[in-house]
Every structure is written in structure tokens, then in C-alpha cells.
Amino acid sequence: MPAILPSPAFLYGTAWKEDRTANLTELALRTGFRGIDTANQRRHYFEAGVGEGLAAAYRAGVVARSDLFLQTKYTYQRGQDHRLPYDPAASLATQVAESLASSLEHLGTDYVDSFVLHGPASGYGWNESDSEVWEAMCKERDAGRTRLLGVSNVSLGHLQQMEASHAEMPRFVQNRCFARAGWDREVRAFCRERNIIYQGFSLLTANKEALQHSSLIDLARELDATPAQVVFAFARALGMLPLTGTSSAAHMREDLASVAMELPRDLVNAIEAIAG
Ligand SMILES: NC(=O)c1ccc[n+]([C@@H]2O[C@H](COP(=O)([O-])OP(=O)(O)OC[C@H]3O[C@@H](n4cnc5c(N)ncnc54)[C@H](OP(=O)(O)O)[C@@H]3O)[C@@H](O)[C@H]2O)c1
């Protein structure tokens, strides 16, 4: 296994791209993204297409596998359609192993950098199914098929219950980040205290009001940036690892350019307060 990479500054999300997945993944790599987020959930992702995009970029000498941070997910049957990457009659532990084996095949690699539980079995709490899945994920990590582990779509309650049930906590939490919830303030605080990296998605689509807020628009104008770039720079200033799933070459460039933007703390606090 290669040496541990630092997390990239941005993750390129591959959901909802269907037959454009391969081309857009390759374009994202050519544009400079080094982190790719996918899932073995055919309903929303075309993971084999991600693998085709990676292979095209390797062939063209754009990147090598060791330059990349590849993240995929295990999704419970209720989040899937009929195109399952595992035998639904098998135990959850077996499903986890089958799902990751299929992901490795799709992505043309023998390890991923991060393997994420797409969402707990219930919105109400961390339960026995989640524990079985988590233990199986830890075994996959121990076997070298993933470097790191994560959980997604979790509440503070899920994380607290998970901590009470397991010796090991995730390295990543991936959540939809709503400005109206203080940009997921409680979960971010939990993560910060435990050195868990918070990955935020839907930063633009879940926060249309915040993006149209006059103070954010004025600030963007002052910085000669777009409101989207301000939101990504703000997310990073809060310690998040943001995701973007743009299909536009111009937006890919814009989003990556936001990595170099540093917002003064008073502006970060002001944006945090917009919808908090
Ligand atoms: N764990 C989960 O359950 C979960 C759920 C949802 C998503 N995700 C992950 O997160 C990734 C991102 O999803 P998302 O919900 O954040 O939405 P998204 O798919 O990134 O959508 C962003 C939207 O904002 C638009 N946009 C406008 N200006 C933009 C700019 N400068 N930069 C980027 N986008 C701009 C995009 O349009 P253009 O295409 O025209 O730029 C697009 O319609 C997904 O692909 C997936 O990998 C995970």
C-alpha cells in the first residue's frame, strides 16, 4: 500500500451522471481534481463508468492511481434498486465484502482510500445492523482493501451511539450540509473534537437562500469571486472537505480555484451566522 496521502482539498462527486460519468470523471482529473467520490449504488451512481474515466486518465498519463483518493460506499438494500452489488439473501457482513469487491473491480484497483457506510439502517439511531456492517467494514480495512473508513447521512445521535458501541470511530463523516442547521454545526463540532474529517455535500443545492443572501453576494463581489466559490472557501475555513458534482468544465475550474481563497475569520463568522 502507498504511503498515506493527505486528504485532497476537494472531492469530485460522481452521482447522477449516468452515461456521462466516464467523460466527466476524466475531465475532473484533467482539470486537477485528485479526490473522487462514488458509491456502489447503481440507482444514483455508475461506478463502472467512474472506473472507465480513471482508466482513460491513467492511459493518457494524466494521473497514476497513487496520486488519487478514491472513495466508495456500501449501501443497504433499501437504498438500492434491483441492480444490487451483492446477494440480498446473504448476511450484512457478506454483503459488505461483496459490495467492496465489486467496487474494486469497477474502479480497477485493489484498494480504495475510503469506504463509507452510505447511511445507517434507521433515521432514529445506530442499531445492530449498523454495528454488523461497521465491524465488517473494519475487517475490510484490516485486510487492506480500504485505507480508511467513513459514515454518511448521520445525526449527532447516530455518532454518539456509534461511539458508545464501538472501539473505533470513522475517519470521515459525509453529510448534506444545511446552512439552516448552522452548516451542520453539532455534527461538525463532534467531528472536530475527535479529529474526524467532515465532508460536506449539497453545499450549493441545499443552501439556495444563503447563496442569494446580499452579504454573501457583496462579499463575493469584493473578492472578485462567485458566491459558489465563497461557499466552498467558507466550508474549508470551517474545516470541511467539500464535494462538488458539477458537470461544467468552467465550474470545475472555478471550484478548484476556491482552494486558494482564504477568508478572514470575521467573514467566516459572518457567513456562519447567515442562516444559523
Ligand atoms: N452520501 C450521500 O448520501 C450523498 C448524497 C448526495 C451527493 N453525494 C455526493 O456529493 C456529490 C455532490 O453532490 P451535491 O449534492 O453537492 O450536488 P452537485 O451534484 O454537486 O450539484 C451541484 C449543482 O450546483 C450547480 N452549480 C452551479 N454553480 C456551480 C459551481 N460553481 N460549482 C459547482 N456546482 C455549481 C451545478 O450545476 P453545473 O453542473 O451546471 O455546474 C449542479 O447543478 C455527489 O456527486 C455525490 O458524490 C453524496
The ligand as an ORCA input file, in Angstrom:
! r2SCAN-3c Opt
* xyz 0 1
  N     -23.596     10.486      0.846
  C     -24.688     10.802      0.199
  O     -25.783     10.334      0.511
  C     -24.613     11.774     -0.944
  C     -25.799     12.385     -1.389
  C     -25.697     13.319     -2.420
  C     -24.481     13.593     -3.009
  N     -23.349     12.959     -2.570
  C     -22.055     13.188     -3.237
  O     -21.820     14.572     -3.334
  C     -21.591     14.914     -4.704
  C     -22.031     16.331     -4.945
  O     -23.449     16.388     -4.846
  P     -24.213     17.734     -4.453
  O     -25.491     17.348     -3.827
  O     -23.261     18.603     -3.688
  O     -24.663     18.435     -5.748
  P     -23.987     18.515     -7.153
  O     -24.319     17.296     -7.878
  O     -22.581     18.957     -6.967
  O     -24.797     19.685     -7.803
  C     -24.303     20.978     -7.785
  C     -25.252     21.818     -8.605
  O     -24.857     23.176     -8.473
  C     -24.644     23.698     -9.787
  N     -23.553     24.680     -9.771
  C     -23.670     25.952    -10.095
  N     -22.537     26.608     -9.975
  C     -21.631     25.742     -9.572
  C     -20.265     25.822     -9.258
  N     -19.540     26.923     -9.387
  N     -19.691     24.732     -8.822
  C     -20.369     23.600     -8.694
  N     -21.662     23.446     -8.993
  C     -22.293     24.520     -9.426
  C     -24.280     22.503    -10.622
  O     -24.568     22.820    -11.961
  P     -23.444     22.538    -13.094
  O     -23.348     21.061    -13.240
  O     -24.015     23.235    -14.268
  O     -22.181     23.154    -12.596
  C     -25.214     21.432    -10.050
  O     -26.497     21.554    -10.583
  C     -22.357     13.842     -5.487
  O     -21.917     13.716     -6.809
  C     -22.049     12.635     -4.646
  O     -20.761     12.150     -4.973
  C     -23.399     12.058     -1.548
*
